[in-house]
Amino acid sequence: MGSSGKNPHNALVIDTFGQVEHAAGLLGALLPPEIVWHLDLSTLTLSQDHLVDEKLRETETDLLYRVSAKSGGEAFVYVLLEHQSTADQWMPFRLLKYMVRIWDRWQRSEADACGKLPPIVPVVLSHAPSGWTAARNLIDLIEGPTELVDALRPHLPGFEPVIEDLATRTDEELEAMTLDALTRLVMLLLKHVRDGDIASRLPRWAETFHDVARSSGVDALVRVLMYIFECVEDASLDDLRWVDGAVEAPAGEVTMTLAERLRQEGWQKGRQEGWQKGRQEGRQEGRQEGRQEGRQEGQQVLLLKLLKLRFGPLPASAERRVAEASPSDLELMVERVLGATSLEAVLDLPR
């Protein structure tokens, strides 16, 4: 059983498409019409099974659904998000292994199995900037004399997954799809998150941001903005202040909620790092010291980032003040950031 790990792409996809209403809309738009016609997507349910190999969990994640067929029986839909910067040449082979695992688990767990295997719809969602350049069909990975491979074709496994290559989609195509606002925004972000100009693109999607806040709530919108902060090195709160106006939320609600979420995430990260350090030292004293140091370091990193986002480049005296601050002082400073009007008001620096 896999997990999404700490990768922000994994978290965004699972948070969004772990909700079957968003997943049903996505599959209805991406799957070939002749497949959609046979599936009752209103019956879609999410399985908790993850099949990705442990060593690959930082570069991909997966979602497994069960769905009823309109003519009776049911099928599986297996969606694999591939978020490496280049397409994986072994993808069809890996998918075959995952599909065999699905069938194997089904065979062992279904008490009323009819003696045959259910169909699986394999889907790959790729946002490699270079586009999908790797093999699409498993048979393309079989190397040998052409005449021999052709003769063996009926006797070798061969299939082609549904590959959604976001690099080949235009924004206009994505925006024209019959998708709910959150799914549309997630697809646009996955397509462009590695672009150097992502910050300048965001205001173009103001209407979609507004629709997300209206249909899915501010919390869902903040999760999306957190994804931007995690993936874009120079992301700035100042770059996102227009969102408050676009979504018609109370003044500052979105960016203030985002700042608070950043504070919470940084704090939690620090605590986890501290525990890890303590465990490695193998002593109670080490655990306590590591937990405190990790928490303090996490607060320092987060505080400096929030200060730079809010007040611009910091003087050396401000950075020294943060580095020398006690844990209680750091906690107080982080809380001040949300309402302070000046750097001095946060750090108690002399004017």
C-alpha positions as a printed Julia matrix, in Angstrom:
351×3 Matrix{Float64}:
   0.0     0.0     0.0
   1.48    3.35   -1.0
   0.93    6.87    0.19
   1.14   10.3    -1.23
   4.27   11.13    0.77
   5.26   14.78    1.14
   5.36   15.63   -2.56
   3.07   18.63   -3.21
   1.9    17.25   -6.59
   0.78   14.05   -4.87
  -1.01   15.96   -2.13
  -2.86   18.23   -4.57
  -4.06   15.34   -6.74
  -5.19   13.21   -3.8
  -6.9    16.16   -2.05
  -8.77   17.02   -5.24
  -9.49   13.74   -6.99
  -9.88   11.79   -3.77
 -13.29   13.51   -3.85
 -15.32   11.41   -6.27
 -17.38   14.34   -7.57
 -14.2    15.93   -8.94
 -12.82   12.59  -10.13
 -16.05   11.77  -12.02
 -15.9    15.09  -13.86
 -12.25   14.61  -14.74
 -12.74   11.08  -16.05
 -15.8    12.11  -18.01
 -13.7    14.74  -19.79
 -10.5    12.73  -20.3
 -11.66    9.22  -21.17
 -12.59    8.41  -24.77
 -16.36    8.83  -25.31
 -16.76    5.18  -26.25
 -15.5     4.21  -22.77
 -17.47    6.87  -20.89
 -20.66    5.67  -22.61
 -20.36    2.29  -20.89
 -19.61    3.61  -17.37
 -22.02    5.01  -14.81
 -19.68    7.6   -13.33
 -22.29    8.56  -10.73
 -21.43    5.25   -9.0
 -17.71    6.02   -8.8
 -16.17    5.08   -5.44
 -12.6     5.53   -4.26
 -10.56    2.58   -3.06
  -7.99    3.18   -0.33
  -5.51    0.95   -2.15
  -2.31    2.49   -3.49
  -0.1     0.36   -5.69
   2.89    2.59   -6.49
   6.24    1.03   -5.64
   7.75    2.57   -2.51
  10.85    3.89   -4.29
   8.64    5.78   -6.77
   6.3     7.46   -4.32
   8.1    10.79   -4.58
   7.69   10.92   -8.37
   4.17    9.6    -8.81
   0.96    8.79   -7.01
  -2.14    6.82   -7.88
  -5.87    6.61   -7.3
  -8.0     3.49   -7.76
 -11.76    3.69   -8.31
 -14.56    1.19   -8.75
 -17.45    2.02  -11.05
 -20.58    0.23  -12.25
 -20.99   -0.58  -15.92
 -24.31    0.53  -17.41
 -24.89   -2.93  -18.83
 -24.15   -4.64  -15.5
 -21.1    -5.62  -13.53
 -18.33   -3.26  -12.57
 -14.9    -2.06  -13.61
 -11.85   -0.46  -12.07
 -10.38    2.86  -13.15
  -6.73    3.24  -12.22
  -5.28    6.76  -12.46
  -1.53    7.24  -12.18
  -0.12   10.77  -11.86
   3.35   10.94  -13.39
   5.09   14.16  -12.36
   8.69   13.6   -13.33
  10.16   16.31  -15.54
  10.45   13.77  -18.39
   8.23   10.88  -19.45
   9.09    7.47  -18.01
   9.99    5.0   -20.76
   8.91    2.06  -18.57
   5.41    3.38  -17.85
   3.44    0.7   -19.77
   5.4    -2.05  -18.01
   4.87   -0.48  -14.57
   1.18   -0.08  -15.29
   0.96   -3.75  -16.21
   2.45   -4.67  -12.82
  -0.02   -2.41  -11.01
  -2.95   -3.84  -12.97
  -1.89   -7.39  -12.09
  -1.82   -6.36   -8.43
  -5.36   -5.0    -8.72
  -6.59   -8.25  -10.25
  -4.68  -10.33   -7.71
  -6.21   -8.44   -4.77
  -9.65   -8.65   -6.36
  -9.31  -12.38   -6.86
  -8.29  -12.92   -3.24
 -10.89  -10.63   -1.68
 -14.07  -11.14   -3.72
 -16.02  -13.97   -2.17
 -18.53  -14.08   -5.02
 -15.96  -13.91   -7.82
 -17.48  -15.21  -11.03
 -14.28  -16.82  -12.23
 -13.33  -13.94  -14.51
 -11.44  -10.7   -14.01
 -13.09   -7.25  -14.07
 -11.97   -4.72  -16.69
  -9.48   -2.02  -15.72
  -9.25    1.38  -17.39
  -5.6     2.5   -17.01
  -5.1     6.28  -17.11
  -1.82    8.22  -16.97
  -1.94   11.93  -16.11
   1.37   13.52  -17.11
   2.55   17.1   -16.76
   6.12   16.67  -18.01
   7.07   19.98  -19.68
   8.57   18.14  -22.64
   5.37   16.23  -23.3
   4.94   12.46  -23.51
   7.85   11.15  -25.58
   8.07    7.62  -24.18
   6.42    4.37  -25.31
   2.63    4.32  -25.2
   2.02    0.61  -25.81
   3.6    -2.21  -23.84
   4.48   -4.03  -27.05
   6.75   -1.12  -27.96
   9.01   -2.14  -25.08
   9.6    -5.6   -26.56
  12.88   -5.64  -28.46
  13.81   -8.31  -30.97
  13.79   -9.08  -34.68
  10.77   -7.36  -36.22
   9.49  -10.53  -37.84
   9.72  -12.45  -34.56
   7.98   -9.76  -32.51
   5.21   -9.53  -35.11
   4.76  -13.3   -35.04
   4.6   -13.28  -31.23
   2.26  -10.27  -30.99
  -0.87  -12.4   -30.33
   0.99  -14.21  -27.55
   2.53  -11.21  -25.75
   0.78   -8.79  -23.38
   0.12   -5.52  -25.13
  -2.06   -2.57  -24.17
  -2.08    1.21  -24.39
  -3.2     3.29  -21.4
  -5.23    6.46  -21.74
  -2.48    9.09  -21.54
  -3.52   12.64  -20.71
  -0.49   14.68  -21.8
  -1.06   18.14  -20.36
   1.9    19.55  -22.29
  -0.08   19.15  -25.51
  -3.22   20.83  -24.16
  -3.78   24.54  -24.62
  -5.26   26.58  -21.79
  -8.27   27.19  -24.0
  -8.85   23.44  -24.33
  -8.64   22.92  -20.58
 -10.94   25.85  -19.89
 -13.46   24.57  -22.45
 -13.68   21.11  -20.87
 -16.78   20.23  -18.88
 -14.97   20.39  -15.54
 -15.9    21.88  -12.2
 -13.91   24.99  -11.25
 -11.54   23.26   -8.79
 -10.64   20.5   -11.24
 -10.07   23.04  -14.02
  -7.78   25.14  -11.79
  -5.82   22.06  -10.66
  -5.28   20.98  -14.28
  -4.08   24.45  -15.27
  -1.67   24.53  -12.34
  -0.29   21.06  -13.08
   0.31   22.15  -16.66
   2.08   25.42  -15.8
   3.59   24.92  -12.34
   7.08   24.47  -13.77
   6.79   27.56  -15.98
   9.04   30.43  -15.01
   6.14   32.87  -15.44
   3.48   31.07  -13.39
   2.98   34.14  -11.14
   2.05   36.29  -14.13
  -0.34   33.64  -15.44
  -2.41   33.35  -12.27
  -4.4    36.61  -12.65
  -5.62   35.38  -16.04
  -7.53   32.69  -14.16
  -9.23   35.16  -11.78
 -12.69   33.99  -12.81
 -11.76   30.37  -12.09
 -10.37   31.36   -8.67
 -13.68   33.11   -7.99
 -15.66   30.03   -9.05
 -13.53   27.75   -6.82
 -14.17   29.92   -3.76
 -17.89   30.02   -4.53
 -18.36   26.3    -5.27
 -15.7    24.61   -3.09
 -15.0    27.22   -0.4
 -12.07   29.35    0.71
 -10.36   26.4     2.37
 -10.14   24.52   -0.95
  -8.75   27.64   -2.59
  -6.13   28.02    0.14
  -5.01   24.41   -0.38
  -4.42   25.25   -4.04
  -2.45   28.37   -3.11
  -0.37   26.31   -0.69
   0.54   24.1    -3.65
   1.84   27.18   -5.48
   3.97   28.16   -2.48
   5.39   24.65   -2.2
   6.28   24.38   -5.89
   7.27   27.92   -6.91
  10.47   29.06   -5.25
   9.8    32.8    -5.48
   6.07   32.67   -4.7
   5.01   35.77   -2.76
   1.96   36.75   -0.77
   2.12   40.08   -2.58
   1.72   38.2    -5.89
  -1.53   36.73   -4.59
  -3.21   39.69   -2.92
  -5.38   40.19   -6.01
  -7.09   36.87   -5.16
  -8.99   38.48   -2.25
 -10.65   40.89   -4.65
 -11.21   38.29   -7.35
 -13.1    35.89   -5.1
 -15.17   38.64   -3.43
 -14.14   37.39    0.01
 -13.93   39.65    3.07
 -10.87   41.88    2.91
  -7.72   39.84    3.29
  -9.52   36.58    4.14
  -7.76   34.4     1.59
  -4.21   35.72    2.04
  -4.55   35.92    5.82
  -5.8    32.32    5.92
  -2.91   31.35    3.66
  -0.39   33.07    5.92
  -1.81   31.25    8.94
  -1.66   27.91    7.09
   1.96   28.56    6.18
   2.71   29.24    9.82
   1.03   26.01   10.89
   2.75   23.91    8.21
   6.16   25.34    9.07
   5.65   24.67   12.72
   4.58   21.1    12.08
   7.54   20.51    9.77
   9.91   21.72   12.46
   8.4    19.42   15.05
   8.68   16.41   12.72
  12.31   17.18   11.91
  13.05   17.49   15.6
  11.52   14.13   16.4
  13.49   12.55   13.59
  16.75   13.96   14.91
  15.92   12.72   18.39
  15.15    9.21   17.13
  18.45    9.03   15.26
  20.39   10.0    18.37
  18.65    7.18   20.17
  18.48    8.89   23.57
  15.69   10.6    25.46
  17.84   13.68   25.82
  18.46   13.68   22.09
  14.74   13.42   21.35
  13.92   16.39   23.55
  16.75   18.5    22.18
  16.08   17.52   18.58
  12.38   18.25   18.89
  13.05   21.7    20.32
  15.75   22.55   17.78
  13.66   21.32   14.87
  10.64   23.3    15.99
  12.73   26.42   16.52
  14.47   26.1    13.16
  11.13   25.61   11.41
   9.75   28.74   13.04
  12.84   30.76   12.08
  12.63   29.7     8.41
   8.91   30.4     8.21
   9.17   33.76   10.03
  11.91   35.0     7.7
   9.9    33.98    4.63
   6.75   35.7     5.89
   8.69   38.85    6.76
  10.28   39.01    3.3
   6.94   38.42    1.61
   5.32   41.19    3.62
   8.07   43.81    3.98
  10.55   43.01    1.22
  14.34   42.53    1.66
  15.33   42.41    5.32
  18.19   44.31    6.96
  20.93   42.24    8.57
  19.76   43.38   12.0
  16.35   41.78   11.4
  17.86   38.45   10.38
  20.11   38.5    13.47
  17.1    39.25   15.65
  15.3    36.18   14.29
  18.38   33.96   14.62
  18.92   34.99   18.25
  15.28   34.91   19.34
  14.09   32.43   21.93
  11.35   29.92   21.04
   8.73   31.98   22.89
   9.85   35.17   21.12
   9.68   33.41   17.74
   6.14   32.25   18.42
   5.1    35.78   19.35
   6.74   37.25   16.24
   4.99   34.79   13.92
   1.66   35.77   15.45
   2.46   39.47   14.99
   3.11   39.09   11.26
  -0.56   38.64   10.51
  -1.56   42.06   11.8
   1.59   44.17   11.92
   1.98   47.23    9.7
   5.77   47.47    9.96
   8.84   45.28   10.39
   9.67   47.05   13.65
   6.25   46.18   15.05
   6.98   42.49   14.52
  10.55   42.39   15.81
  10.52   45.25   18.34
  13.48   46.77   16.51
  14.45   50.37   17.26
  13.33   52.82   14.55
